[in-house]
């Protein structure tokens, strides 16, 4: 079964409050594979304030696989310091090459170590777990994959044990990262603080009890303005030269790094002028692009656990913390919360003329990786 015939046939759901409805999720075909990637010692990289590099590495996985699959739609999720996805058998070799090349690029150009693995769905099901996927539409422009069944979390743990590993490509191999950028500035909190939220089921937790906790959390957030979205209605701040210029230059293929930087400086200045003064160029409409960037931001998702980056009030943070602490005491959840003063955005825009550009959101001071550290400390 091709990615188009399986994933493309899953209906898109719109209301995030429906997230835990089992009928929205379809089991992955038995002959598919799950790809997982993460940065080794991301906590140390974050302590060294290399947040942008860590996020760029995670988003690079999705960009490389998307480009290797020539834009064919497949389910994926961005995890801050890594990413997960699923591919059909016909796309497995291309995905493996993209993962191997990305791991090499991350080490050589970002000075980070990335683990990558490809896990057969059949191996996951042999453990009694499953991988089911749904499609959430945050806007009319695109949909994001959501995963349930416990299989994604198992695949991630297997990768960390060294199982199903994909070896790095030879030195100098560069993946096709066309469309990957991080030009926007960090996004300051407007309601008090940016809260990174990670909620996983506790071992042996009752699935219905876990579902009720997740639904309670979502309903608390839904009552806040714009559901806690950290990207302001006018779009994220943009300056020139952009903060992430060096990382984006490293993602471009061909020519010396100096030449790539110079070309990118000129190009980003042109884009900055268009965006700053709302100048239309060809089919590019800056106002439309900025509106879509807001609508297409992936600030909340589900991949065997709830992940959110929220712009929230201290009162909402207290309410969420209280509910999660109670659920943890009851043995229902494991969770991590992390406060910071800003969010950050990493973008994947294969074409600025299309409406399905993807904008990955994380906290600007470590975000999901710091929340994961807090979660691990809870169960240590």
N, C-alpha and C positions, 0 to 999 in steps of 0.2 A: 504494500500500500504506500503510495507516495505521500509526501508531506501535504501536497495540495489537496488530495482527496480525503485525508484524515483531518488535519488541522483546519483546513479551509471549510470543512463541513460542520465544525462545532459552532453552534449559535453563540453570538456575542451577548453577554448580559451587561446591563447598564448600571443598576443600582448596587453600590459597594456593600450595602447592608445585606444583600443576598449571598455574600461571599461563601458562607458555610453551608449552602444548600447542596447536598450531595448530587442531586440530579443534574447540576450544571457541569459536573466533571466527567470526562470520558476516559476510559482506560487506554493508555498508549498501546499500539499494536505490539504483539509479542516479539517481533523481529526488529524493533527499533532499539536505539541506544541512547543512553543519557550521558551528556558531557558535563563535567564539573571542573572548575578551576578556582584556585585561590592563591593569595600571596602568603608565602611562608614568612613568619615573624612580622606580620603586618602591624602588630602592636608596637614593635620597635620602630618601624618606619613612621608610624603616626606620632610616636614620642619625639621623633626627629623632625616633626612638622612636615612630613612628605605626603600630606593628604591628597594633593592633586595627582601626584604620581601613582598612588595606590588606586585612586578612582579611575585614572586613565588606563591602568593595567586591566582592571575589571571590565571596563567598557570595551577595551580593545578585543577581548574574547568575542563579544557579540558582533562587533564590526567585522572582524576577520572571518568569522564563520558566515555571516550574512553575505559578504562579498564573495567568499569561496563558493557559496550556493547560488551565486548570480542573482541575489535578491529574492529567491524563493522563500516564501513565508514558512517559519518554523517556530515552535514555542521556546521562549527563553526568559530568563529573569536575571536582573542585575542585583548583586549582593553587596555592593560597596567595594570590598577587597577581593572580589571574584565574580563568577557568574555560573549559571547552570542553564542547560538547554537540552532538547531532545531532537534526534534526527532519524529519518527513514534510512533503510539499508542502502538505497541508491546514493545517499549523500554522506555515508559514513567515511569513505576514504578522503573526500574533500574536507570534511570536518576535522579528521585526524591531522591532515597536513596543516590546516589553519591553526589548530591548537599547538602543534609542535613548533610552527614558525612564530606564533605569538609568545610562547614561553622563551624562545631564544631572544626575541626582540625585547621583551620585558627585562631580561637579564642584562643584555648588552646596551640597551638605550635608556632604560629607567633605573638600572642598578638595583633591581629587585629580583627575588627568586619566586617563580610561579610554579605551583604543582598543577598538572593537568591529567585528566583521566577520562576514559570512555567506558561506560559500564553497560553491558547488555541488559535490557529490561527483563529478559528471562532469568538472569542471575539475581536480580532484585526480587522477582516473584518467588524464586526458590527459597527465599528467607521468610516468606509469608507476608511480605509487604507489597505495595502496589505503587504505580505511578499513574496518576490521573490528571488530566489537564482541562482547564476551563479557559474561556477568553473573556476578559473584562474590557469593556469599552469606556475609557475615561471621557471620550469625546467622539464625535462622528468621524474623526480623522483616522483613528487607528484603534487597535486592541492590544492588550498585554496578556501574556500567559500567566495563569495561576496554577500551582501544582498542589496536589494532595495525595494521601495514601502512605506517607512515610518513606517512600522509596528514594526521594531526592536527598533527604537527610542521611539515609543509609549510604547512598552513593558517595556523598561528601565525606562521611566518616571512613569509608573504604579507601578513598583516595588518600586521606591523611595517614592511613595505615600502610600506604605504598602499594595498594592493590590496583589493578587495571590501569597502571600508569602509561601515559603516552610520553615517549622519549622526546627530548628537545631536538629540533632540526639542527643541521650543521651551522656552525658559526657564520654569521653574515646573512643568514636567511631572514628575509623581512616579509611579514604578512601584508596583504592588501588591506590597509586601514583607511581607504578613501572614505571621506565623510565624517571621520572621527575628529572632534575638536573640543576645546574647553576655553572658549573665548570670553564667556561671561564672567563678571566679578562675583565674589561671594555675595549671598543674599542675606542682609541683616534681618534679624527677627523684628517683626512689627507689632507682635502681641505680647511680648515679654521674653520668650526664649524659644529656641529650636530644640525639640525633644526627639531623640532617636529612640525608637521603640522596637524591641524584638521579643516576641512571645512564642514559646514552644511548648508542646505538651510534656508534662512530667512523665517519667517512665511508669507505665501501667495505668495512666490516667484514663478515666471513663471518657470515651469520645463525646458523649452527649454533654457532660459537664464542661469539657474543654470548649465545645462549640458555644455553649452559653456564655462562657467568659469572653470569648472572642467577640461575640455579638454584643455583649455589654460594653466592651471597649469601643467598638465601632459606633454604637449609638451615642456614647459619651462624646466622641469626636465629632459625629455628624451634627451635634447641636452647636458646635463652635462655628464662627464665620468661615465660609468657604471650605468647611470640613477640615480646617487646619492646614490648607495648602500653603507651603512656604514660598511659592513663587507669586509675587504681587501681580495684580491685574494688568499692569503696564509692561510686564516682563521683567527679567532680571537686569541688574545694572550692567552697562557696557562701557568700557574705557579703551583707550588706545595708548600704547601698545597693550594687547591683552595679556593678562597674567599667565595664561597657559601657552604662550607663543612657542617656548622652547620644546615643550612636549609635543605640540602639534607639528613642529618642524621635524622632529625625530620620527613622526609617524608617516611622513611623506617619503615615497620611494625615489631614488635616483639623485645624482649630484652630491656635491659636498654639503655638509651640514650648514656651513656658512652661506652657501648659495641658496639653500632651502629657506634659511632664516630670512635672508634678504627678500626673496620672492614673497614669502608669507607676510613680511612687514608691509610690503606694498599692497598686497591683496587685502589684508585685514584693515588697512587704512581706508581703502575704497569701500569695503563693507561697512566700516564704522561710520563713514560720512553718509552712506545711504540710510543706515538705521537711525543715526542721530538727527538727521533732517527730514526723515520720512520721504526719501526720494525714490520713485519707482524706476526700475531698470529692467527692460525686457518684460518678462512675466513675473519678476520678483516684486512683491508688495510688502514693504517692511512692516506695516501695521498688521497685516494678515499673518505674516510669519511670527511676529511677537505674540499675537493672540493664540496662535496654534502652539507655540512653545509653552505657554501657560497651560493650555488645555491638555497637552501631550506629556506633561511632566509625571513621572512614575513615583510619586511621593508615598504611595501605599500599595502593598502587594501581599501575596500569600504564596509561600513555597514550603509547605509542611509547617509553617509557622507564620505569624503575622509580623510584617515589617512596615514601619511607618516613619517618615520624617515630618514632624508637625511643627508649625508655627503656632504656639499655644500660650495661653495665659498661665501664670503660676497656679491659679485655682484649678484649671483643667489638669495640669501636671499632678497636683495633689490627688484629684479624684481618680486619675488613672493609676497612680502609684498605690493608693489605698485598695482599689479593686484587685489589682494584681498581687499585692501582698497577701490579701485574704485568700485568693485562689492558690497561691504558692503554699500557704500554711495548710490548706486543705489537700495538698498533693495533686493539684490539677495542672498547674503550669510551672515552667521555669521561665524567667524573664530577665531582660536587661534594659535599663533606661539610662540615657546619657544626655545631659544638658549641655548646650553650647549656645553661642550668640548669633550664629549664622548658618545658612545652608549653602551647598554648592551644587552646580549643575555641570554635567559632562554630556555633550551632545553627539548624536549620530544622525547626520543629515546627508543621506546619499544624494538627494536633490533638494535644493531650497525652493524649487518650483512645485514640489509635491507636498501634500498636507500630512504625510505620515512620518515626518521626522520625529526621532525619539529623544527624550531628554531625561537622563538618569539623575536622580536627586539623592544626595547624601548629606549628612551633617558636615559642616566645614571644619570641624576639629576632631575628626575621627569617626563620627557618625555610627554606622552599623557595626564597624569593627570594635569600637569602644563599648557599644551596647552588648556585643557578643562577649567581650571580656568581663563585663559586669554579670552576665548570665553565667559564665563559667565559674566565677567567684562564688556565686550563690550555691552551686552544687558541689563545690570543692570540699 
